[in-house]
Amino acid sequence: MERARFAHQVAEKRRLIKQYKLERERQQKLEEEEEIKRLRKELIPKAQLMPYFDRPFVPKRSKKQPTVPREPKFCIPRHKTIK
C-alpha cells in the first residue's frame, strides 16, 4: 500500500517536472521569436553615403618621433638567494 502511494507520488512529481520543463521551453521559444522579430525591425538596411572621389587622399606625415629599438634580453635573471 505504501509502495503504491510512493510510486504514485514519484510519478506525479516527474509529470509536474516534465510539464514545467515543457512550459519553460515554450516560453523561452516565444521570447526568442519576439526578440528575432524586434531585431529584424530594427536592423533595416540603410544606404551609406558614397565617398568623395573628387579629392585625392594624401596621407600626412606623422609628427611623432620614430621608436628607438632596444636589444632583447636573452638571459633570465636568477632569483635572489635567501640568506
N, CA, C and O atoms as a GROMACS GRO file, in nm:
protein
  332
    1MET      N    1   0.081  -0.119   0.000
    1MET     CA    2   0.000   0.000   0.000
    1MET      C    3   0.087   0.127   0.000
    1MET      O    4   0.064   0.218  -0.079
    2GLU      N    5   0.187   0.131   0.090
    2GLU     CA    6   0.274   0.247   0.097
    2GLU      C    7   0.359   0.260  -0.029
    2GLU      O    8   0.385   0.370  -0.079
    3ARG      N    9   0.401   0.144  -0.080
    3ARG     CA   10   0.484   0.146  -0.201
    3ARG      C   11   0.405   0.201  -0.319
    3ARG      O   12   0.460   0.277  -0.399
    4ALA      N   13   0.282   0.166  -0.332
    4ALA     CA   14   0.198   0.216  -0.440
    4ALA      C   15   0.178   0.367  -0.427
    4ALA      O   16   0.183   0.439  -0.527
    5ARG      N   17   0.155   0.416  -0.303
    5ARG     CA   18   0.138   0.559  -0.281
    5ARG      C   19   0.269   0.633  -0.314
    5ARG      O   20   0.266   0.740  -0.375
    6PHE      N   21   0.384   0.575  -0.274
    6PHE     CA   22   0.513   0.636  -0.304
    6PHE      C   23   0.537   0.642  -0.455
    6PHE      O   24   0.580   0.744  -0.508
    7ALA      N   25   0.508   0.531  -0.523
    7ALA     CA   26   0.526   0.526  -0.669
    7ALA      C   27   0.436   0.630  -0.737
    7ALA      O   28   0.475   0.693  -0.835
    8HIS      N   29   0.315   0.648  -0.683
    8HIS     CA   30   0.223   0.746  -0.739
    8HIS      C   31   0.277   0.888  -0.717
    8HIS      O   32   0.269   0.972  -0.807
    9GLN      N   33   0.332   0.915  -0.599
    9GLN     CA   34   0.390   1.047  -0.571
    9GLN      C   35   0.509   1.076  -0.662
    9GLN      O   36   0.525   1.187  -0.712
   10VAL      N   37   0.593   0.974  -0.682
   10VAL     CA   38   0.710   0.992  -0.769
   10VAL      C   39   0.665   1.019  -0.912
   10VAL      O   40   0.719   1.106  -0.979
   11ALA      N   41   0.565   0.943  -0.959
   11ALA     CA   42   0.515   0.963  -1.094
   11ALA      C   43   0.454   1.102  -1.109
   11ALA      O   44   0.472   1.167  -1.211
   12GLU      N   45   0.382   1.146  -1.008
   12GLU     CA   46   0.320   1.278  -1.010
   12GLU      C   47   0.427   1.388  -1.014
   12GLU      O   48   0.414   1.486  -1.087
   13LYS      N   49   0.532   1.370  -0.934
   13LYS     CA   50   0.641   1.468  -0.930
   13LYS      C   51   0.712   1.475  -1.066
   13LYS      O   52   0.743   1.584  -1.115
   14ARG      N   53   0.737   1.358  -1.125
   14ARG     CA   54   0.802   1.356  -1.257
   14ARG      C   55   0.716   1.422  -1.362
   14ARG      O   56   0.766   1.493  -1.450
   15ARG      N   57   0.584   1.398  -1.354
   15ARG     CA   58   0.492   1.458  -1.451
   15ARG      C   59   0.493   1.610  -1.436
   15ARG      O   60   0.492   1.683  -1.536
   16LEU      N   61   0.494   1.659  -1.312
   16LEU     CA   62   0.497   1.804  -1.290
   16LEU      C   63   0.628   1.865  -1.339
   16LEU      O   64   0.628   1.974  -1.397
   17ILE      N   65   0.738   1.797  -1.315
   17ILE     CA   66   0.868   1.846  -1.362
   17ILE      C   67   0.872   1.852  -1.514
   17ILE      O   68   0.920   1.949  -1.573
   18LYS      N   69   0.820   1.748  -1.577
   18LYS     CA   70   0.818   1.744  -1.724
   18LYS      C   71   0.729   1.855  -1.778
   18LYS      O   72   0.763   1.920  -1.876
   19GLN      N   73   0.614   1.876  -1.714
   19GLN     CA   74   0.523   1.980  -1.756
   19GLN      C   75   0.588   2.118  -1.739
   19GLN      O   76   0.574   2.204  -1.825
   20TYR      N   77   0.659   2.138  -1.628
   20TYR     CA   78   0.729   2.264  -1.603
   20TYR      C   79   0.836   2.289  -1.709
   20TYR      O   80   0.850   2.401  -1.759
   21LYS      N   81   0.911   2.184  -1.743
   21LYS     CA   82   1.017   2.199  -1.844
   21LYS      C   83   0.956   2.236  -1.980
   21LYS      O   84   1.008   2.323  -2.049
   22LEU      N   85   0.847   2.168  -2.017
   22LEU     CA   86   0.784   2.198  -2.145
   22LEU      C   87   0.733   2.341  -2.148
   22LEU      O   88   0.747   2.410  -2.249
   23GLU      N   89   0.673   2.387  -2.039
   23GLU     CA   90   0.622   2.523  -2.032
   23GLU      C   91   0.738   2.624  -2.040
   23GLU      O   92   0.727   2.726  -2.108
   24ARG      N   93   0.847   2.595  -1.971
   24ARG     CA   94   0.963   2.685  -1.974
   24ARG      C   95   1.023   2.691  -2.114
   24ARG      O   96   1.061   2.799  -2.160
   25GLU      N   97   1.034   2.576  -2.182
   25GLU     CA   98   1.088   2.574  -2.318
   25GLU      C   99   0.997   2.650  -2.414
   25GLU      O  100   1.045   2.723  -2.501
   26ARG      N  101   0.866   2.634  -2.397
   26ARG     CA  102   0.771   2.705  -2.483
   26ARG      C  103   0.783   2.856  -2.461
   26ARG      O  104   0.783   2.933  -2.556
   27GLN      N  105   0.793   2.896  -2.335
   27GLN     CA  106   0.806   3.038  -2.303
   27GLN      C  107   0.937   3.094  -2.359
   27GLN      O  108   0.939   3.205  -2.412
   28GLN      N  109   1.045   3.019  -2.347
   28GLN     CA  110   1.174   3.063  -2.399
   28GLN      C  111   1.170   3.076  -2.551
   28GLN      O  112   1.227   3.169  -2.608
   29LYS      N  113   1.103   2.982  -2.617
   29LYS     CA  114   1.093   2.987  -2.762
   29LYS      C  115   1.014   3.110  -2.806
   29LYS      O  116   1.050   3.176  -2.903
   30LEU      N  117   0.905   3.142  -2.734
   30LEU     CA  118   0.827   3.261  -2.766
   30LEU      C  119   0.910   3.388  -2.747
   30LEU      O  120   0.902   3.480  -2.828
   31GLU      N  121   0.988   3.393  -2.640
   31GLU     CA  122   1.073   3.509  -2.616
   31GLU      C  123   1.177   3.526  -2.725
   31GLU      O  124   1.203   3.637  -2.770
   32GLU      N  125   1.237   3.415  -2.769
   32GLU     CA  126   1.336   3.422  -2.876
   32GLU      C  127   1.272   3.470  -3.006
   32GLU      O  128   1.332   3.550  -3.079
   33GLU      N  129   1.152   3.422  -3.036
   33GLU     CA  130   1.084   3.466  -3.158
   33GLU      C  131   1.053   3.616  -3.152
   33GLU      O  132   1.069   3.687  -3.251
   34GLU      N  133   1.009   3.663  -3.035
   34GLU     CA  134   0.982   3.806  -3.020
   34GLU      C  135   1.110   3.887  -3.036
   34GLU      O  136   1.110   3.994  -3.097
   35GLU      N  137   1.219   3.836  -2.981
   35GLU     CA  138   1.348   3.905  -2.993
   35GLU      C  139   1.393   3.911  -3.140
   35GLU      O  140   1.444   4.013  -3.186
   36ILE      N  141   1.372   3.802  -3.212
   36ILE     CA  142   1.410   3.799  -3.354
   36ILE      C  143   1.325   3.899  -3.432
   36ILE      O  144   1.378   3.971  -3.518
   37LYS      N  145   1.196   3.904  -3.404
   37LYS     CA  146   1.108   3.999  -3.474
   37LYS      C  147   1.152   4.143  -3.446
   37LYS      O  148   1.157   4.226  -3.537
   38ARG      N  149   1.185   4.171  -3.319
   38ARG     CA  150   1.227   4.305  -3.283
   38ARG      C  151   1.358   4.342  -3.352
   38ARG      O  152   1.373   4.454  -3.401
   39LEU      N  153   1.453   4.248  -3.355
   39LEU     CA  154   1.582   4.276  -3.420
   39LEU      C  155   1.565   4.297  -3.570
   39LEU      O  156   1.631   4.383  -3.629
   40ARG      N  157   1.477   4.219  -3.631
   40ARG     CA  158   1.456   4.235  -3.776
   40ARG      C  159   1.394   4.371  -3.806
   40ARG      O  160   1.425   4.431  -3.909
   41LYS      N  161   1.307   4.420  -3.718
   41LYS     CA  162   1.250   4.552  -3.740
   41LYS      C  163   1.356   4.660  -3.726
   41LYS      O  164   1.359   4.755  -3.804
   42GLU      N  165   1.443   4.646  -3.626
   42GLU     CA  166   1.546   4.747  -3.601
   42GLU      C  167   1.654   4.747  -3.708
   42GLU      O  168   1.705   4.853  -3.744
   43LEU      N  169   1.689   4.631  -3.756
   43LEU     CA  170   1.805   4.620  -3.845
   43LEU      C  171   1.768   4.631  -3.993
   43LEU      O  172   1.815   4.552  -4.075
   44ILE      N  173   1.685   4.727  -4.025
   44ILE     CA  174   1.652   4.751  -4.165
   44ILE      C  175   1.774   4.814  -4.230
   44ILE      O  176   1.825   4.915  -4.179
   45PRO      N  177   1.823   4.758  -4.340
   45PRO     CA  178   1.944   4.814  -4.401
   45PRO      C  179   1.919   4.957  -4.451
   45PRO      O  180   1.815   4.987  -4.510
   46LYS      N  181   2.016   5.042  -4.427
   46LYS     CA  182   2.009   5.182  -4.469
   46LYS      C  183   2.124   5.210  -4.564
   46LYS      O  184   2.232   5.153  -4.552
   47ALA      N  185   2.099   5.299  -4.658
   47ALA     CA  186   2.200   5.333  -4.758
   47ALA      C  187   2.315   5.410  -4.694
   47ALA      O  188   2.293   5.493  -4.605
   48GLN      N  189   2.436   5.383  -4.739
   48GLN     CA  190   2.553   5.455  -4.691
   48GLN      C  191   2.594   5.560  -4.794
   48GLN      O  192   2.575   5.542  -4.914
   49LEU      N  193   2.649   5.668  -4.745
   49LEU     CA  194   2.692   5.775  -4.834
   49LEU      C  195   2.812   5.729  -4.917
   49LEU      O  196   2.898   5.653  -4.871
   50MET      N  197   2.815   5.778  -5.040
   50MET     CA  198   2.928   5.748  -5.126
   50MET      C  199   3.047   5.834  -5.084
   50MET      O  200   3.030   5.951  -5.051
   51PRO      N  201   3.168   5.777  -5.085
   51PRO     CA  202   3.285   5.857  -5.050
   51PRO      C  203   3.314   5.959  -5.161
   51PRO      O  204   3.278   5.939  -5.277
   52TYR      N  205   3.380   6.067  -5.122
   52TYR     CA  206   3.416   6.170  -5.219
   52TYR      C  207   3.543   6.127  -5.292
   52TYR      O  208   3.647   6.105  -5.231
   53PHE      N  209   3.533   6.116  -5.424
   53PHE     CA  210   3.649   6.078  -5.506
   53PHE      C  211   3.707   6.198  -5.579
   53PHE      O  212   3.807   6.185  -5.650
   54ASP      N  213   3.645   6.314  -5.564
   54ASP     CA  214   3.696   6.432  -5.634
   54ASP      C  215   3.822   6.487  -5.568
   54ASP      O  216   3.899   6.558  -5.632
   55ARG      N  217   3.843   6.455  -5.438
   55ARG     CA  218   3.964   6.498  -5.368
   55ARG      C  219   4.053   6.376  -5.347
   55ARG      O  220   4.011   6.280  -5.282
   56PRO      N  221   4.174   6.377  -5.399
   56PRO     CA  222   4.261   6.261  -5.378
   56PRO      C  223   4.308   6.252  -5.233
   56PRO      O  224   4.328   6.355  -5.167
   57PHE      N  225   4.326   6.134  -5.186
   57PHE     CA  226   4.373   6.112  -5.049
   57PHE      C  227   4.524   6.125  -5.045
   57PHE      O  228   4.594   6.052  -5.114
   58VAL      N  229   4.574   6.217  -4.964
   58VAL     CA  230   4.717   6.237  -4.947
   58VAL      C  231   4.747   6.215  -4.799
   58VAL      O  232   4.704   6.295  -4.715
   59PRO      N  233   4.819   6.110  -4.766
   59PRO     CA  234   4.848   6.087  -4.624
   59PRO      C  235   4.943   6.193  -4.571
   59PRO      O  236   5.033   6.239  -4.641
   60LYS      N  237   4.923   6.233  -4.445
   60LYS     CA  238   5.007   6.334  -4.383
   60LYS      C  239   5.120   6.267  -4.306
   60LYS      O  240   5.104   6.157  -4.253
   61ARG      N  241   5.232   6.333  -4.302
   61ARG     CA  242   5.348   6.281  -4.232
   61ARG      C  243   5.324   6.294  -4.082
   61ARG      O  244   5.274   6.396  -4.035
   62SER      N  245   5.360   6.192  -4.008
   62SER     CA  246   5.342   6.193  -3.864
   62SER      C  247   5.441   6.287  -3.797
   62SER      O  248   5.555   6.302  -3.843
   63LYS      N  249   5.397   6.351  -3.689
   63LYS     CA  250   5.485   6.441  -3.615
   63LYS      C  251   5.553   6.371  -3.499
   63LYS      O  252   5.634   6.432  -3.430
   64LYS      N  253   5.522   6.245  -3.476
   64LYS     CA  254   5.584   6.169  -3.367
   64LYS      C  255   5.723   6.123  -3.409
   64LYS      O  256   5.752   6.102  -3.526
   65GLN      N  257   5.808   6.109  -3.308
   65GLN     CA  258   5.943   6.057  -3.333
   65GLN      C  259   5.935   5.907  -3.354
   65GLN      O  260   5.850   5.841  -3.294
   66PRO      N  261   6.022   5.851  -3.437
   66PRO     CA  262   6.022   5.706  -3.453
   66PRO      C  263   6.066   5.636  -3.324
   66PRO      O  264   6.138   5.694  -3.243
   67THR      N  265   6.024   5.514  -3.307
   67THR     CA  266   6.060   5.441  -3.186
   67THR      C  267   6.206   5.401  -3.189
   67THR      O  268   6.264   5.379  -3.296
   68VAL      N  269   6.266   5.392  -3.072
   68VAL     CA  270   6.407   5.357  -3.060
   68VAL      C  271   6.415   5.207  -3.036
   68VAL      O  272   6.357   5.159  -2.939
   69PRO      N  273   6.485   5.132  -3.120
   69PRO     CA  274   6.494   4.988  -3.098
   69PRO      C  275   6.578   4.955  -2.976
   69PRO      O  276   6.672   5.027  -2.944
   70ARG      N  277   6.544   4.847  -2.908
   70ARG     CA  278   6.619   4.801  -2.790
   70ARG      C  279   6.669   4.660  -2.817
   70ARG      O  280   6.610   4.585  -2.895
   71GLU      N  281   6.776   4.627  -2.750
   71GLU     CA  282   6.831   4.492  -2.761
   71GLU      C  283   6.745   4.397  -2.679
   71GLU      O  284   6.706   4.432  -2.568
   72PRO      N  285   6.715   4.279  -2.729
   72PRO     CA  286   6.638   4.184  -2.649
   72PRO      C  287   6.724   4.125  -2.537
   72PRO      O  288   6.845   4.110  -2.553
   73LYS      N  289   6.660   4.092  -2.425
   73LYS     CA  290   6.731   4.031  -2.312
   73LYS      C  291   6.717   3.880  -2.326
   73LYS      O  292   6.608   3.825  -2.309
   74PHE      N  293   6.828   3.814  -2.356
   74PHE     CA  294   6.826   3.670  -2.372
   74PHE      C  295   6.856   3.596  -2.242
   74PHE      O  296   6.820   3.480  -2.229
   75CYS      N  297   6.920   3.662  -2.147
   75CYS     CA  298   6.949   3.594  -2.022
   75CYS      C  299   6.836   3.622  -1.924
   75CYS      O  300   6.783   3.733  -1.918
   76ILE      N  301   6.800   3.519  -1.848
   76ILE     CA  302   6.694   3.531  -1.750
   76ILE      C  303   6.758   3.557  -1.615
   76ILE      O  304   6.842   3.479  -1.571
   77PRO      N  305   6.720   3.666  -1.548
   77PRO     CA  306   6.783   3.694  -1.418
   77PRO      C  307   6.741   3.589  -1.315
   77PRO      O  308   6.625   3.548  -1.310
   78ARG      N  309   6.839   3.547  -1.232
   78ARG     CA  310   6.809   3.448  -1.129
   78ARG      C  311   6.746   3.516  -1.010
   78ARG      O  312   6.766   3.635  -0.986
   79HIS      N  313   6.668   3.439  -0.936
   79HIS     CA  314   6.604   3.493  -0.816
   79HIS      C  315   6.710   3.515  -0.707
   79HIS      O  316   6.813   3.447  -0.704
   80LYS      N  317   6.683   3.609  -0.622
   80LYS     CA  318   6.775   3.638  -0.513
   80LYS      C  319   6.777   3.518  -0.418
   80LYS      O  320   6.673   3.459  -0.387
   81THR      N  321   6.896   3.484  -0.373
   81THR     CA  322   6.907   3.373  -0.278
   81THR      C  323   6.875   3.420  -0.139
   81THR      O  324   6.909   3.532  -0.101
   82ILE      N  325   6.809   3.335  -0.062
   82ILE     CA  326   6.773   3.367   0.075
   82ILE      C  327   6.890   3.339   0.167
   82ILE      O  328   6.945   3.229   0.163
   83LYS      N  329   6.928   3.436   0.250
   83LYS     CA  330   7.042   3.418   0.340
   83LYS      C  331   6.998   3.361   0.472
   83LYS      O  332   7.081   3.340   0.561
   0.00000   0.00000   0.00000
